[in-house]
Amino acid sequence: MNERGIWNTGNIDRGFMDSIYFRDPNGQLLELACYKFVPPGGYTYGDVLVTAQRIRMAAGAPFIHDEHLADAIAELIGRKAISLTGAELPKAEEAKSAPTKEGEVELEIS
């Protein structure tokens, strides 16, 4: 934009996104913004931002910073981590003896 003589603010770091402002030929102020992260698979930008906001508030920071985004993404990825221990899975005996409600199908694990 500078090479073409178009006034702009240059990059403005908004914590969770970068912005640049400029004016169109009619004088209207425009903003181009780009998030500074890509959400992990299965999550949205909103999921990351809500989690980062919670982390930011707990830290007492005035704005979301890069470390809040990194911690939020790590937390979201951790929620999807699969345990190989099976500690959270029902044991076969428990699954066989689990009561069923009317209309449910009982499955046996062998």
Sequence and secondary structure as in RCSB ss.txt:
>XXXX:A:sequence
MNERGIWNTGNIDRGFMDSIYFRDPNGQLLELACYKFVPPGGYTYGDVLVTAQRIRMAAGAPFIHDEHLADAIAE
LIGRKAISLTGAELPKAEEAKSAPTKEGEVELEIS
>XXXX:A:secstr
 TTTT  B   EE SSEEEEEEE TT  EEEEEEES    TT  HHHHHHHHHHHHHHHT SS  HHHHHHHHHH
HHHHH   SS TTS  HHHHHH    TT       
